[in-house]
Amino acid sequence: MDYADDLVMKTKIKAKLLINKDIFNLNYSVEVVNGVVYLIGIAQNKDELDRVINISENTYGVKNVISYVRLKDII
């Protein structure tokens, strides 16, 4: 893994979040380091969070997803 691979994964994930009408993509920050995706943000609900994690996990090259996302209802 190198920086270019991480950048490609990050770009793919951000694009998938952008085109998914069920995800408020502005609430999420995505970082990828050595194939590990770090999600940071606020999810509108559990379903949205599950969608974001699923998209991240199913992106080619991703080894692991670590979520620091909080649910809006809990804040």
N, C-alpha and C positions, 0 to 999 in steps of 0.2 A: 504494500500500500504506500502511496505517496500523496502529496498534496493535490496533485491533479486528479487522482481517483476520488479523493474526498470531495473535491469541488464538483465533480460530475455527479456524485451521489446527492450532494446538497442541492444542486440545481434541479435534478430530477424530482426530488421530494418536494421542493418549493413549487415547481410547476404543477405537480399532481394536486397539491393543496389548493393552488390558485384556481384550477379548473373544476374542482369539486364544489358544487353549489351548496352542499350541506356542511361546509366547513368555512368558518369565518377566519380566513388565512392570516389576516393582519394581526391576530392575537398570538401568533406563533413565531418563535425564533428557532431556527434549525442550525445546528453546528455539527460537523462531521470530523472526527479525528481518528485516523487509522481504522476506518470502517465502522466506528461506533458513532451512532446518531444520538445527539443530545437535544431533547426537545424542551423548550422553555416557553411558558406562556400561561394563558387562561382559557380553559375550554368552557363553552357555553353549557355543556352537559356531558354525561358519561358516554353517550352514543358518539358525540363529536370526537371526544378523546380517543375512543376505540378506533374510529375511522383513521385518525391521524397516526396512531401507533401502527395500525395495520398497513397503511400506505408506506410508512417508513420501513417496517420489517420486510415488506415484499419488494423493496427496491434492490435491484441487482448490486451485489457487492457489500451490502450491509451485514455486519457481523452481529451487532447487538443494538438495542434501542434503550436508552436511559431517559426516562421522562421526569422532568421537574415541573410538569404542567399541573396547575391547580384547577379545580372545578369552580366555576363562577358562584355556584350556590353556597360554597363553603367559605368564601372570602368574607 
